[in-house]
Amino acid sequence: MIGLMVNQHTSPEPINVSITVLNQMFLYLDSLKVDKEAYLRSLGVDPAIVKSPDARIPIETYLLIQDEAALYTNDPYFGLHMGEFAEAGSWSILGYMMMNCKTLGEALEKATRYSRIIGNLIEAQATLQDNQINIIYSVPSHAPKMSRHCFESTFSSSVRIMRTFTGVNLNPLEVRFIYPQPESMAEYERIFCCPVYFEQDENSIMLDTSLIFTPILLPNPDLLQYFENYAQEFLAKMDRQNEYTRKVTKIILSRLDDEMLSIDTIAREMAVSVRTLQNRLDAEGVVFSELLQEIREKLAKKYLHEGYSVETITYLLGFSEPSVFRKAFKKWSGVTPREYRERAFTLSQYMHPS
């Protein structure tokens, strides 16, 4: 087994993405002469969020910006084209680390170890079979429903990064997507230069094992050590900042069907006083009631996307009855569950054409 770009994350913590990935998207929008700030404001998103390179945004915000951008630019291959603008900085400190390795194999090993730097949305697992490396990409079970643009931008970015760092026109052996085949295959064939299959059981890339010996263009051991030290400190700081939020989120997700769920319940399970737990969450900038509401809202939208009935969602999220859930959902999103489901279906039809 060879691990490549693998997110080892297993606990159901909130999903977020590095701002640097969003900046990659903006490079593509720049090429189309799109006014980025005006576009973000049209979505109700503050343009200031993209100004800090170490910042992270909730996955829902990222998906909103990405999917609406595909509609805004009228580009059904938005993810593929966005990936063509990937550069070292697109993957934050991880990208700079990789570009200073000796070989592509070493670079992929660093990606395995430090993938959380750029986010915890798409996970990858690689296996070695008959001199071929099969990398299977998936998302955590609690991730919101995604359009094809997320996987297509990930695949396109990965191939672009491999070619850029090595200076060699490296091509996969084959690419597979779970989505239906689009009207035109031209862009997939142009970008990947290999067979591309659709309506498969998994999203995956197949590589020849010989690629791992391909040298990186300008390796620098000193810079590699510097960036790796920074990466270790960055992840340690991120873990310290979110320690109690992650623990509380994990317990909430395991007890969501309990309509009596409260901070008292959580505190007892964590063997701390309510005051202590409140103080520690406050130090991380989190209020328990808001965290509980946010988790319920995200899961409600995910379940509506997936076709769950209102009655089932009411039970799964711990509401006393459907009318209470409907009222809460309307307060969160400004629309009823039925209206939200209809809008989601309309967008899905555009993103996943038959």
Buried (B, 14 or more C-beta within 10 A) or exposed (E): EBBBBBBEBEEBBBBBBBBBBBBBBBBBBEEEEBEBEEBBEEEEBEEEBBEEEEBBBBBBBBBBBBBBBBEBBEBBBBBBBBBBBBBBBBBBBBBBBBBBBBBBBBBBBBBBBBBBBBBBBBBBBBEEEEEEBBBBBBBBEBBBBBBBBBBBBBBBBBBBBBBBBBEBEBBBBBBBBBBEBBEEEEBBEEBBBBBBEBEEEEBBBBBEBEBBEBBBEEBBEEBBEBBBEBBEEBBEEBEEEBEBBBBBBEBBBEBBEEEEBEBEBBBEEBEBEBEEBBEBBEEBEBEBEEBBBBBBBBBBBBBBBEEBEBEEBBBBBBBEEBEEBBEBBBEBBEEBBEEBBEEBEEBEEEBEEE
